[in-house]
Amino acid sequence: MKHNNKGHHWSGVAVAIALALGVQGCNDNSSTAKTEVVKDNAYYRALAEGMVQKMTQDERLGLLVGPGYVFANGAFVTNLDALNNLKGDVPGSVGYINGVYNAESGLDIAASKLADGAAGVRIAPTREGESGTFHGTAFPVGTLLASTWDADLVKRVGAAIGNEIKEYGLDVWLAPGMNIQRDPLNGRSFEYFSEDPLVSGVMGAAEVAGAQAQGVGTTIKHFIANNAETSRSIVDNIISPRAIREIYLRGFQYAEEHANPWAVMTAMNKVNGTYTGQWADLNTRVLRDEWGFEGFVMSDWWSGDGHYADMINSGNDLIEPGGPALPYGYGDALTGLQEAYAAGSLSADTITQGAVRILTQVLKMPSNQGYVATNAPDLASHAILSRQAASDGMVLLKNHQASLPLAGGSKVASFGITQINTLKGGAGSGDVNAAYTVNVADGLAKQFSLDTGLADFYRTFFEQNKTSSDFGGISTVVSCPEPALSQSEIAAYAASNDVAVITLGRISAQGQDRQNAKGDYLLSDVEQSLIDNVSTAFHGLGKKVVVVLNTGGVMDTSAWQDKVDAILLAYMPGQEAGHAVADLLSGVVNPSGKLTQTFPASYQDVPSSAGFPGTDTDGDGKVDTHYYNEGIYVGYRYYATFGKGVNYPFGHGLSYTQFDYKNTAIQSNTLASAGGKVTLTTTVYNSGSVSGREVAQVYVAAPAGTLGKPAIELKAFAKTKLLPAGASETLSFEIPASWLASFDNANNEWIIEPGTYKLYVAPSSEVAAIAPQSFTVSSKLVVSKTTPGALALPAGVTEASFETQY
């Protein structure tokens, strides 16, 4: 087999496609209309099947594994000797799908290049021997994007990232992340969209559709239940089949059905005793047999336990990064597959099947479509889009007595080291090597009269006290302690300024979870003192205090929220962070973001808190088992059902104007069949004085039945256009039977139980004051059947043995 790693731009695949289309003569005067070839998945699958038939068995096996890494000069680098037919490398590619080059068979399939970066493209910003730069646009993190509740905007972000993937010569974007935000301490929550599967599904589908429209692949991940980073490579998550179906799979299913992602990436962890990348129930019986998925399944990096044939047999087609699993000491992946084939534990048909699935998608990719990358994506327009997405997704949590927006020309005293050390995103594979990050101080200085002496104090302190650490060779984490200011110093700033802005930051990272401790989920003593002293000084002079939260996720607000006048949740807003914060504080942009995760009154109120991130059951000092004790009662489903008060509810977000909902009505109910749905409309009026946008959310309360159900569940949502004061818009919603159904594990079916359902159209999940609409289901409706016994708990484990009996 010839590697041919210095090839030309155009591959033999392009020639094969041209031959498959046939040659039309220039003087074809026949009356018969030419048949236009539809290049759909079936078209590429047919090409792939023909090519795979021409491959040797080693070439087929080569498609199922990446080239792997070797350790050289203190770092992991791609094993180029095992990389087949790479045509034009891209420094910073995180992995590859092997190609095939064989002069005898005529096959010339280029290797595919994979890129990390959940908030944008993560590649090397510079290249040896080249003077230019190759920066990716750092877009807001997934949670902030979802907080826009604007699928069209998120699709545009996906398209921009897809464009950068393509123009930088890459083929696959290893995103979006779609895991459920089950617990606020999950260190990787910033990459994910929501605690709710509908929001996750809609936003994931939007990003996939946007990126793949550019002709590059995406991988929805991590399939499934990567809901903690502690021991993520070994932990066994014990989850009831109903919770798996209703909470942890449902968003993936939505994205698969609505956007047809080219790939799915399995998680590192186990679920119910089996690694996800080795679980046929998940990768074959559910994903393919039930949902009809047509792409390929790939593993996360070095996941599983080294039983590589089990991965392929389960329906996990591609093993990444290939080679030996260096961190864990497992053997070489290709060798393992070759030995399994020789021993008869991996069949020729299974190998062929995986190769066809991978090649079907690979043929669509730029490297095999003859595309010549420009290395010049439109970074300027993407920066504008990043700023818009950030400002549209930031959530105004509190605005006492209309403290915001700040008046033009306000003198601002800006406190907090994070105004200088502003966090565009989290650490790890989701990081982006952007050209710049606009910090909060610089953003405020553009729109307000910033106290330069105070800003210079923080800048000097940062330069003198910052530290940098390397995060696994894929990102750099810059840290700096919060400086202490005396009461007299703060009093002087209060006397000479109109308003205080305090920016607090929290870094989050792949591979490590957060802690319910001071300086993380809780304020540090210095931060608490800062809020106390600033609030005392400014309030004593009748002046306002605003807090900006530059954080990857939820943090405690109970200890300090009553001491400040306004709270803006900025999350991690990407490279235009400071500009977007200033846009919101000034009123240039009216806040329209809403929470896709709940801010509980205390961490102890989180239903998973007692067991997170799992337990050490074998006494080796490592977490190895994690019981998902709350079942389907994740996030707002729990708080609403069991009457737990929260600080800020799911769906909450304030505006500088007011909205009224009128004429809410159910238009139709066709739930007599599995394909039925409920449709409804509501009219949203801007009854305030400035233009704004509103997110209307539809919650359904199901009647009592044989299955326990949450008090309410989100079933639809829509966001208005920008409504001028006095204007209105009528929004339409559809709730299909598939999303109204609950999972009956005992009978392996999705069902809608009979009775009267209440429907609330509301600005948040707090629906007590909303007059409901009602519709009736006359008899039990079986929406769909599922694979008997799939996704079962381990032998001897029952739901009652670990789920909390509320």
Stockholm file with secondary structure:
# STOCKHOLM 1.0

chainA/1-806         MKHNNKGHHWSGVAVAIALALGVQGCNDNSSTAKTEVVKDNAYYRALAEGMVQKMTQDERLGLLVGPGYVFANGAFVTNLDALNNLKGDVPGSVGYINGVYNAESGLDIAASKLADGAAGVRIAPTREGESGTFHGTAFPVGTLLASTWDADLVKRVGAAIGNEIKEYGLDVWLAPGMNIQRDPLNGRSFEYFSEDPLVSGVMGAAEVAGAQAQGVGTTIKHFIANNAETSRSIVDNIISPRAIREIYLRGFQYAEEHANPWAVMTAMNKVNGTYTGQWADLNTRVLRDEWGFEGFVMSDWWSGDGHYADMINSGNDLIEPGGPALPYGYGDALTGLQEAYAAGSLSADTITQGAVRILTQVLKMPSNQGYVATNAPDLASHAILSRQAASDGMVLLKNHQASLPLAGGSKVASFGITQINTLKGGAGSGDVNAAYTVNVADGLAKQFSLDTGLADFYRTFFEQNKTSSDFGGISTVVSCPEPALSQSEIAAYAASNDVAVITLGRISAQGQDRQNAKGDYLLSDVEQSLIDNVSTAFHGLGKKVVVVLNTGGVMDTSAWQDKVDAILLAYMPGQEAGHAVADLLSGVVNPSGKLTQTFPASYQDVPSSAGFPGTDTDGDGKVDTHYYNEGIYVGYRYYATFGKGVNYPFGHGLSYTQFDYKNTAIQSNTLASAGGKVTLTTTVYNSGSVSGREVAQVYVAAPAGTLGKPAIELKAFAKTKLLPAGASETLSFEIPASWLASFDNANNEWIIEPGTYKLYVAPSSEVAAIAPQSFTVSSKLVVSKTTPGALALPAGVTEASFETQY
#=GR chainA/1-806 SS CCCCTTCCSSCHHHHHHHHHHCCCCTTCCCSSCCCCCCCSHHHHHHHHHHHHHHSCHHHHHHHTBCBCEEEETTEEEECGGGCCCCCSCCTTCCEEECCEEETTTTEEECCEEEEBCTTSCBCCSSCTTCCSCCCCCCCCCHHHHHTTCCHHHHHHHHHHHHHHHHHTTCCEECCCBCCCCCSTTCTTGGGSCCSSHHHHHHHHHHHHHHHHTTTCEEEEEEETTCCCCTTTTTCEEECCHHHIIIIITHHHHHHHHHHCCSEEEECSSEETTEEGGGCHIIIIIIIIIITCCCSEEECCTTCSSSCHHHHHHHTCCBBSSBSEETTTTEEEHHHHHHHHHHHTSSCHHHHHHHHHHHHHHHTTSGGGTTCCCCSCCCHHHHHHHHHHHHHHHCEEEEEGGGCCSCCTTCEEEEESGGGTSCCSSCBSTTCCCCSCCCCHHHHHHHHSEECHHHHHHHHHHHHHHCEEEEETTTEEEEECCCCCCCHHHHHHHHHHCSEEEEEEEECCBTTBCCCSSBTTTBCCHHHHHHHHHHHHHHHHTTCEEEEEEEESSCCCCTTTGGGSSEEEECCCCCTTHHHHHHHHHHTSSCCCCCCSSCEESSGGGSTTTTTTTCBCSSSSSSCCEEECTTTTCCTHHHHHHTTCCEEECTTCCCCSSCEEEEEEEEEEECTTSTTCEEEEEEEEEECSSSCBCCEEEEEEECCCCSSCCCSCEEEEEEECCCBCTTCEEEEEEEEEHHHHCEEEGGGTEEEECSEEEEEEEESSSCCTTSCCEEEEECSCEEEEECCTTTTCCCTTCCGGGTSCCC
#=GC SS_cons         CCCCTTCCSSCHHHHHHHHHHCCCCTTCCCSSCCCCCCCSHHHHHHHHHHHHHHSCHHHHHHHTBCBCEEEETTEEEECGGGCCCCCSCCTTCCEEECCEEETTTTEEECCEEEEBCTTSCBCCSSCTTCCSCCCCCCCCCHHHHHTTCCHHHHHHHHHHHHHHHHHTTCCEECCCBCCCCCSTTCTTGGGSCCSSHHHHHHHHHHHHHHHHTTTCEEEEEEETTCCCCTTTTTCEEECCHHHIIIIITHHHHHHHHHHCCSEEEECSSEETTEEGGGCHIIIIIIIIIITCCCSEEECCTTCSSSCHHHHHHHTCCBBSSBSEETTTTEEEHHHHHHHHHHHTSSCHHHHHHHHHHHHHHHTTSGGGTTCCCCSCCCHHHHHHHHHHHHHHHCEEEEEGGGCCSCCTTCEEEEESGGGTSCCSSCBSTTCCCCSCCCCHHHHHHHHSEECHHHHHHHHHHHHHHCEEEEETTTEEEEECCCCCCCHHHHHHHHHHCSEEEEEEEECCBTTBCCCSSBTTTBCCHHHHHHHHHHHHHHHHTTCEEEEEEEESSCCCCTTTGGGSSEEEECCCCCTTHHHHHHHHHHTSSCCCCCCSSCEESSGGGSTTTTTTTCBCSSSSSSCCEEECTTTTCCTHHHHHHTTCCEEECTTCCCCSSCEEEEEEEEEEECTTSTTCEEEEEEEEEECSSSCBCCEEEEEEECCCCSSCCCSCEEEEEEECCCBCTTCEEEEEEEEEHHHHCEEEGGGTEEEECSEEEEEEEESSSCCTTSCCEEEEECSCEEEEECCTTTTCCCTTCCGGGTSCCC
//
